[in-house]
Amino acid sequence: MSGIGQEFGALLHSDLSCAGAEAVSGALGWWLTVSLAHFGIGVAVSSLVLFRGLSHTWLWLGIVGIFLKEVAGDIPNSGFQAIVILDSLWDLACYMIGFFVLWGLMMSGGEGET
């Protein structure tokens, strides 16, 4: 696989296992793939809360859990490198963007409205 097919292949691997590293040939592709994955996780977790009618407290608890994972896991394990701190902030932003995109779509109107 080469080119775009190779970049797309990274979407099928977990960022955490590093299995996707071989499928992505460029830094931009890696960044986009990981960003899309975090965005998708934000949409998936939010949909569980929004579509099931659960309290929004569950959503905020999930976001706090993700924040704690970044702050207590990723950042200290890297030796507090600036690039990892920025990456963790970007990951959190992608989760939140996923939530607000889903929320906006749900609030945009009913079926058949123009």
C-alpha positions as CSV (number, residue, x, y, z in Angstrom):
1,M,0.0,0.0,0.0
2,S,1.3,3.5,-0.8
3,G,0.2,7.1,-0.8
4,I,-3.3,7.9,0.4
5,G,-4.2,4.2,0.9
6,Q,-1.3,3.9,3.3
7,E,-2.4,7.0,5.2
8,F,-6.0,5.7,5.3
9,G,-4.8,2.4,6.6
10,A,-3.7,4.1,9.9
11,L,-7.4,4.7,10.7
12,L,-7.7,1.0,11.3
13,H,-5.0,0.9,14.0
14,S,-5.0,2.1,17.5
15,D,-2.7,5.1,18.2
16,L,-2.0,3.7,21.7
17,S,-0.5,0.4,20.4
18,C,1.7,2.2,17.9
19,A,0.5,-0.3,15.3
20,G,-0.6,2.6,13.1
21,A,2.9,4.1,12.8
22,E,3.9,1.8,10.0
23,A,0.7,2.6,8.0
24,V,1.3,6.4,8.0
25,S,4.0,7.7,5.8
26,G,3.9,11.4,6.8
27,A,3.7,13.5,9.9
28,L,0.7,15.4,8.6
29,G,-1.1,12.1,8.0
30,W,-0.3,10.9,11.5
31,W,-1.5,14.1,13.0
32,L,-4.8,14.1,11.0
33,T,-5.4,10.4,11.8
34,V,-4.9,10.8,15.5
35,S,-7.0,14.0,15.6
36,L,-9.8,12.3,13.7
37,A,-9.6,9.4,16.1
38,H,-10.0,11.7,19.2
39,F,-12.8,13.6,17.4
40,G,-14.6,10.3,16.8
41,I,-14.1,9.2,20.4
42,G,-15.7,12.5,21.5
43,V,-18.6,11.9,19.2
44,A,-19.1,8.3,20.3
45,V,-18.9,9.1,24.0
46,S,-21.2,12.1,23.6
47,S,-23.7,10.1,21.6
48,L,-24.0,7.6,24.5
49,V,-24.9,10.5,26.8
50,L,-27.1,12.5,24.4
51,F,-29.0,9.7,22.7
52,R,-29.6,7.7,25.8
53,G,-30.9,10.7,27.7
54,L,-28.3,10.4,30.5
55,S,-27.4,13.2,32.7
56,H,-24.8,15.6,31.3
57,T,-22.8,14.9,34.5
58,W,-21.8,11.6,32.9
59,L,-20.3,13.5,29.9
60,W,-18.4,15.9,32.2
61,L,-17.1,13.0,34.3
62,G,-15.9,11.3,31.1
63,I,-14.1,14.5,30.1
64,V,-12.5,14.8,33.5
65,G,-11.4,11.2,33.2
66,I,-9.8,11.9,29.9
67,F,-8.1,15.0,31.3
68,L,-6.8,13.0,34.3
69,K,-5.5,10.3,31.9
70,E,-3.6,13.0,29.9
71,V,-2.3,14.8,33.0
72,A,-1.5,11.8,35.2
73,G,-0.4,9.4,32.4
74,D,0.8,10.8,29.1
75,I,2.5,14.0,30.3
76,P,4.4,12.6,33.3
77,N,5.5,9.5,31.3
78,S,7.1,11.8,28.7
79,G,9.1,13.7,31.3
80,F,6.8,16.8,30.9
81,Q,8.0,17.5,27.3
82,A,6.4,20.6,25.8
83,I,5.3,18.7,22.7
84,V,3.4,16.1,24.7
85,I,1.7,18.8,26.8
86,L,0.6,20.5,23.5
87,D,-0.5,17.2,22.1
88,S,-2.6,16.4,25.2
89,L,-4.2,19.8,25.0
90,W,-5.0,19.2,21.3
91,D,-6.4,15.7,22.1
92,L,-8.7,17.3,24.7
93,A,-9.8,20.0,22.1
94,C,-10.6,17.2,19.6
95,Y,-12.8,15.4,22.1
96,M,-14.6,18.7,22.9
97,I,-15.0,19.6,19.2
98,G,-16.5,16.1,18.7
99,F,-19.1,16.8,21.4
100,F,-20.0,20.2,20.2
101,V,-20.3,19.1,16.5
102,L,-22.7,16.4,17.6
103,W,-24.6,18.8,19.9
104,G,-24.9,21.3,17.1
105,L,-26.2,18.8,14.7
106,M,-28.8,17.6,17.2
107,M,-29.9,21.1,17.9
108,S,-30.0,22.3,14.3
109,G,-33.6,21.3,13.6
110,G,-35.9,18.5,12.7
111,E,-36.2,16.3,9.7
112,G,-37.1,17.9,6.5
113,E,-36.5,21.5,7.6
114,T,-34.7,23.8,5.2
